[in-house]
């Protein structure tokens, strides 16, 4: 799947994340395990993306896994649900 390009819609973006070692005490923030040393924790934000139904390899994707993605803004007008 590396390097593939396919469409999807951003469903939600977390407002913030909690560092497990310096927790502010609130359990309402998304908790991120800093498993990648090359990505700063502050740059890792949980984003829920709904993959387009017509993506042929959709059955190979697994819910809850980690991915590094690039989000490109669509200039097409879309109806918000």
ABEGO torsion letter per residue (X at the ends): XBGBBBBBBBABBBABBBBAABBAGBAABBBBBBABAABBAAABBBBBBBBBAABAAAAABBBGBBBBBBBBBBABBBBBX
